[in-house]
């Protein structure tokens, strides 16, 4: 697959995830009302989210994206100073 094809597939997956999330938000009942969706439908929606997530990870691996969490290096590493506290004796 070319990078353009992967990018197009990523756009499709992202849009599917956002649309499915919007459907879930719109169908979620307010204030203790019964859910209009069947339990099987809810499970299928969860499965769809899982498949979308798995495919996004596969595409990221194909493109060589780093899966590590970002961290910010503000220059020098922090140096810790350990201070020992001595509880004064009661006199």
Secondary structure, 3 states (H helix, E strand, C coil): CCHHHHHHHHHHHHHHHHHHHHHHHHHCCCCCCCCCCCHHHHHHHHHHHHHHHHHHHHHHHHHCCCCCCCCCCCCCCCCCCCCCCCCCCCC
